[in-house]
Amino acid sequence: MTATQNVVHIRGLTKIFRDFWLREKVTAVSELNLDIRSREVFGLLGPNGSGKSTTLKMILGLLFPTRGTISVFGKHPTNVNVKANIGFLPEESYLYPFLDARETLDFYGQLFHLPHRQRMRRIDMLLDMVGLSAAAYRRVGEYSKGMQRRIGLAQALINDPELLILDEPTSGLDPIGTKQFKDLIRMLSQRGKTVILSSHLLGDVEDVCDRVSILYGGKLRREGNVEDMLSQKTKTQIITDELTQQDLEKIMQVLDGKSVEISHPKTRLETLFLQIVDEARRQKLKTGGATAGGKLAEFLLGNENDTGSAQGKKLLDELVDDTKSRVLSQEQAQTTAESEENRKQQARRHDMLESLVKKDTAEPNAQQPAAGADETTPQTHDNSSADRDIIDGLLGKDEDSQA
């Protein structure tokens, strides 16, 4: 399988940590070769100091290898477009303690440039999924470790990643949260997502992983399919209903000379625990802890309904356009009414001024002295010419037309 057919392709990966004088301090990873296929759940196992976390950080582009090559989705791990398709839950929950759960998820949603309405919708789904809806407005710094792992898992899924990297995800989770986490991993794998899981809890890895790699001292010791690695080909197990003593004697005769171990099968402690909790819930007993959580967020199943949002936006745009049209029509009508009113006012002003002009023309000698009056009597200055000039100016007539 070529590098382009794998989600993660690693060849000859080596990471050497050095001291201040560049002397070799420790070799965390040595000549590691890995191929992680699309749509599989891959387990990375090993004791403390085996190089698991260092390998994950190099896949994320947080550390640079000393030697070797890494490609994620066929590109270098530091490519921004690659990071946009990755969700990461680190071993320790590095969250802002002064933010509440909703603010935390909103912050990470904005880092991926998700629209506001989409962020709010996904936040509601994720909080319900991880069982933190009742504690959505509590500060993250007040959460227990298990609750912080839950909100950390939610932030790793906010961008609906194609590759999900989980480092000790069930650390601090109760059996209910662990069971829910494993169910989530199975569902994401069925939807076509790729998951890399690093954990010390081998039972969890056995339940969900398709393939595993076991590291020790930074080197790959064993890799393969989980079922094939755990199957004991040299032994046969038969499980049937309870047998009588007579039946057992017949079986012993058939198996004469072979090593036989007869015992009753046991249920797993996890299964018994969940049965007891489910019974208590059916009795509706109260609890002050985190709930088991709701159904898987729809957007993680590919069922996020953006059609309603698009239709709502279309309707809103139509309403806005209609409102703009009505406002424009009102403005045009108002402008037309104002123009008509101005025209009428100008006409009335013109008629009034014309009447003044006619009156002034009909009584040209109104200001002349009466006959027989004393010529030495002071006479009032005739302002008719000046008044006529003002009136003509208001009427828009020029001096030449008056002449």
C-alpha positions in Angstrom: 0.0 0.0 0.0 1.5 3.3 -1.1 1.8 6.5 1.0 -1.1 8.2 -0.8 -3.4 5.3 0.1 -2.7 5.6 3.8 -3.8 8.3 6.1 -0.5 8.2 7.9 2.7 6.9 6.3 5.9 6.7 8.4 9.3 5.5 7.3 12.6 5.4 9.3 11.2 7.8 11.9 13.8 8.6 14.6 13.7 11.2 17.4 16.7 11.9 19.5 16.5 14.4 22.4 19.8 16.2 23.1 21.1 18.3 25.9 22.4 21.9 25.8 25.7 20.7 24.4 24.0 18.7 21.7 25.0 15.4 23.3 22.5 12.6 22.8 20.3 12.4 25.9 17.7 9.8 24.9 16.4 8.2 21.8 12.6 8.3 22.1 11.8 6.8 18.7 14.1 4.7 16.6 13.7 3.7 12.9 9.9 3.4 13.2 7.8 2.2 10.2 4.0 2.5 10.3 1.2 2.6 7.9 -2.2 3.6 9.2 -5.0 2.9 6.8 -8.2 4.9 6.1 -11.3 4.0 8.1 -9.5 1.9 10.7 -9.0 2.2 14.5 -5.3 1.8 15.1 -3.9 1.2 18.6 -0.4 2.4 19.7 0.7 0.4 22.7 3.7 0.3 25.0 4.8 1.0 28.5 5.8 4.4 29.8 8.7 5.8 27.9 8.2 3.6 24.8 7.8 6.6 22.5 4.0 6.6 22.0 3.4 10.3 22.8 6.5 11.4 20.9 5.3 9.6 17.8 1.8 11.2 18.1 3.4 14.6 18.5 5.5 14.1 15.3 2.4 13.0 13.4 0.7 16.2 14.6 3.7 18.3 13.5 4.4 19.5 17.1 7.8 17.9 17.1 10.3 17.5 14.2 11.9 14.2 13.6 15.7 13.8 13.8 15.5 11.4 10.8 12.9 9.8 8.7 9.7 10.9 6.9 6.1 11.4 7.9 3.1 12.1 5.6 -0.5 12.7 6.8 -3.1 12.6 4.0 -0.2 12.6 1.6 1.2 15.9 2.9 3.7 17.1 5.5 2.3 17.2 9.1 2.8 21.0 9.4 0.5 21.7 6.5 -2.4 23.9 7.7 -4.9 22.1 5.6 -3.9 18.8 7.1 -4.3 20.2 10.7 -7.9 21.3 9.8 -8.8 17.7 9.3 -7.4 16.4 12.6 -8.9 16.2 16.1 -6.5 15.7 19.0 -7.1 14.9 22.6 -3.8 15.1 24.5 -2.9 13.0 27.5 -3.5 16.1 29.8 -6.4 18.4 29.3 -4.8 21.7 28.4 -8.0 23.8 28.7 -8.6 27.4 29.9 -9.9 27.0 33.5 -11.7 30.3 33.6 -13.9 29.4 30.6 -17.1 27.3 31.0 -17.9 24.3 28.7 -19.8 26.3 26.1 -17.2 29.0 25.9 -14.4 26.4 25.6 -16.1 24.7 22.7 -17.0 28.0 21.1 -13.3 29.1 21.3 -12.1 25.9 19.5 -14.9 26.2 17.0 -13.8 29.7 16.1 -10.2 28.4 15.5 -11.7 26.3 12.7 -13.6 29.3 11.4 -17.0 27.6 11.9 -20.0 29.9 11.4 -21.8 31.1 14.6 -25.0 29.2 14.1 -23.1 26.0 13.2 -20.9 26.4 16.3 -24.0 26.8 18.6 -25.7 23.8 17.0 -22.6 21.6 17.4 -21.9 22.7 20.9 -25.4 21.7 22.0 -25.0 18.3 20.4 -21.6 17.6 21.8 -22.5 18.6 25.4 -25.4 16.3 25.3 -23.3 13.5 23.8 -20.6 13.7 26.5 -23.2 14.2 29.3 -22.2 17.7 30.3 -25.4 19.6 29.4 -26.2 20.2 33.1 -22.7 21.5 33.7 -22.4 23.6 30.6 -22.0 26.9 32.5 -19.6 25.7 35.1 -16.0 26.8 34.7 -13.8 24.0 33.4 -11.3 24.6 36.3 -14.0 23.3 38.6 -14.5 20.1 36.7 -13.2 16.7 37.9 -10.6 15.0 35.8 -13.2 12.7 34.3 -15.4 15.7 33.3 -12.3 17.4 31.8 -11.7 14.4 29.7 -15.3 14.5 28.5 -15.0 18.2 27.5 -11.6 17.5 25.9 -13.2 14.8 23.8 -15.9 17.2 22.7 -13.3 19.8 21.6 -11.5 17.2 19.6 -14.7 16.5 17.6 -15.9 20.1 17.1 -14.4 20.3 13.6 -15.8 16.9 12.6 -12.2 15.6 11.8 -11.3 12.9 9.3 -8.4 11.8 11.6 -8.9 11.6 15.3 -5.8 11.2 17.6 -6.5 10.2 21.2 -3.8 9.9 23.8 -5.0 8.1 27.0 -8.6 9.3 26.4 -10.3 7.1 29.1 -7.9 8.2 31.8 -10.1 9.4 34.7 -13.3 8.3 33.1 -15.8 6.1 35.0 -16.9 2.8 33.4 -20.0 4.6 32.0 -17.9 7.2 30.2 -15.4 4.5 29.1 -18.3 2.4 27.6 -19.7 5.5 25.9 -16.2 6.3 24.5 -15.8 2.9 23.0 -19.2 3.0 21.4 -18.3 6.4 19.9 -15.1 5.0 18.5 -16.9 2.2 16.8 -19.5 4.6 15.3 -16.9 7.0 14.0 -15.0 4.1 12.4 -18.2 2.9 10.7 -18.8 6.3 9.3 -15.3 6.2 7.7 -13.1 8.2 10.1 -9.6 7.1 11.0 -8.7 6.8 14.7 -5.3 6.5 16.4 -5.6 5.4 20.0 -2.8 5.4 22.5 -3.7 3.8 25.9 -2.4 1.7 28.8 -5.9 0.1 29.3 -5.4 -2.9 27.1 -9.0 -4.1 27.5 -10.2 -0.9 25.9 -7.8 -1.3 23.0 -8.8 -4.9 22.5 -12.5 -3.9 22.3 -12.2 -1.2 19.7 -9.0 -1.5 17.7 -8.6 -3.2 14.3 -4.8 -3.3 14.4 -2.2 -2.5 17.0 1.5 -1.8 17.2 3.4 -2.5 20.4 6.5 -0.3 21.1 9.3 -0.8 23.5 12.3 1.4 23.8 11.2 3.5 20.9 11.2 0.5 18.5 8.4 -1.5 17.0 8.2 -5.0 18.5 5.0 -6.4 17.1 2.2 -5.2 14.7 -0.9 -6.9 13.4 -4.6 -7.6 13.5 -5.9 -7.8 17.1 -8.0 -10.9 16.5 -5.1 -12.7 14.9 -2.6 -11.7 17.6 -4.8 -12.9 20.4 -6.2 -16.0 18.9 -4.7 -19.3 20.3 -4.6 -21.5 17.3 -3.5 -24.6 19.3 -6.5 -24.7 21.6 -10.3 -25.1 21.1 -13.0 -23.6 23.3 -16.6 -25.0 23.4 -19.3 -23.0 25.1 -22.7 -24.7 25.6 -25.5 -24.9 28.1 -25.0 -26.5 31.5 -24.1 -30.2 31.2 -25.1 -33.0 33.6 -22.6 -35.2 35.3 -23.4 -38.0 32.8 -22.7 -35.7 29.8 -19.4 -34.7 31.4 -18.4 -38.3 31.8 -19.1 -39.0 28.1 -17.1 -35.9 27.1 -14.2 -37.1 29.2 -14.3 -40.5 27.5 -14.1 -38.9 24.1 -11.2 -36.6 25.2 -9.4 -39.4 26.9 -5.7 -38.6 27.3 -6.1 -34.8 26.5 -5.7 -31.9 28.8 -9.2 -30.7 29.7 -10.3 -27.7 31.8 -13.9 -27.5 32.7 -15.4 -24.3 34.3 -18.3 -22.0 34.1 -17.7 -18.9 31.9 -17.6 -15.5 33.6 -19.1 -12.2 32.7 -16.8 -9.2 32.5 -16.8 -6.9 35.5 -17.5 -3.9 33.2 -20.6 -5.7 31.9 -21.9 -6.4 35.5 -21.2 -2.8 36.5 -23.1 -1.3 33.6 -26.1 -3.7 34.3 -26.3 -2.4 37.9 -26.1 1.2 36.8 -28.8 0.7 34.1 -31.1 -0.9 36.7 -30.6 2.1 39.0 -31.4 4.5 36.2 -34.6 2.6 35.4 -35.5 3.2 39.0 -34.9 6.9 38.4 -32.5 7.3 41.3 -30.8 10.7 41.6 -27.1 11.4 41.1 -25.0 14.5 41.3 -22.3 13.3 38.9 -22.1 13.5 35.1 -24.8 11.7 33.2 -24.1 9.0 30.7 -24.7 11.4 27.8 -27.1 11.4 24.9 -27.0 10.1 21.4 -24.0 10.6 19.1 -23.9 14.2 17.7 -25.7 14.2 14.3 -22.9 16.1 12.5 -20.5 13.3 13.4 -22.8 10.9 11.6 -22.8 13.1 8.5 -26.4 14.1 9.2 -25.8 17.8 10.1 -28.8 19.6 8.6 -27.5 22.7 6.9 -30.5 22.8 4.6 -32.6 24.5 7.1 -29.9 27.1 7.7 -29.6 27.6 3.9 -33.4 27.9 3.6 -33.5 30.3 6.5 -30.8 32.4 5.0 -32.6 32.4 1.6 -35.9 33.5 3.3 -34.0 36.1 5.3 -32.4 37.4 2.1 -35.8 37.6 0.4 -37.3 39.4 3.3 -34.4 41.9 3.3 -34.8 42.4 -0.5 -38.5 42.9 -0.1 -38.0 45.4 2.7 -35.4 47.2 0.7 -37.9 47.4 -2.2 -40.6 48.7 0.0 -38.3 51.3 1.5 -37.1 52.4 -1.9 -40.7 52.7 -3.2 -41.6 54.7 -0.2 -38.6 57.0 -0.7 -39.5 57.4 -4.3 -43.1 58.2 -3.5 -42.0 60.6 -0.9 -39.6 62.2 -3.3 -42.3 62.5 -5.9 -44.7 64.0 -3.4 -42.1 66.5 -2.2 -41.4 67.5 -5.8 -45.1 68.0 -6.5 -45.5 70.1 -3.4 -42.4 72.2 -4.3 -43.8 72.7 -7.8 -47.2 73.9 -6.3 -45.4 76.2 -3.9 -43.3 77.7 -6.7 -46.5 78.2 -8.8 -48.3 79.9 -5.9 -45.2 82.1 -5.3 -45.1 83.0 -9.0 -48.8 83.9 -9.1 -48.4 86.1 -6.0 -45.5 87.9 -7.5 -47.2 88.4 -10.8 -50.2 89.9 -9.0 -47.8 92.3 -7.2 -46.3 93.2 -10.6 -49.7 93.9 -12.1 -50.7 96.1 -9.2 -47.4 98.0 -9.4 -48.0 98.6 -13.1 -51.6 99.7 -12.7 -50.7 102.4 -10.1 -47.5 103.9 -11.5 -48.2 107.4 -10.0 -49.5 106.4 -6.6 -46.7 108.0 -4.9 -46.9 111.4 -6.9 -47.8 114.6 -4.9 -51.5 115.8 -5.2 -52.3 118.7 -7.6 -51.9 122.1 -6.1 -49.6 120.9 -3.4 -46.7 123.1 -2.5 -43.7 122.1 -4.6 -41.4 122.8 -1.7 -43.0 120.2 0.4 -40.6 117.2 0.9 -41.7 114.2 -1.1 -41.2 110.5 -0.3 -38.5 108.7 -2.4 -40.0 106.6 -5.1 -39.0 102.9 -4.4 -41.1 101.4 -7.2 -38.1 100.8 -9.5 -36.2 99.0 -6.8 -39.2 96.9 -5.8 -39.8 96.0 -9.5 -36.2 94.9 -9.8 -36.5 92.6 -6.8 -39.8 91.2 -8.1 -38.3 90.6 -11.5 -35.3 88.9 -9.9 -37.6 86.6 -8.0 -39.6 85.8 -11.2 -36.3 85.0 -13.0 -36.6 87.8 -15.5 -33.4 89.6 -16.6 -32.9 93.3 -17.0 -32.9 93.2 -20.8 -36.4 91.7 -21.0 -37.6 94.6 -18.7 -36.2 97.1 -21.1 
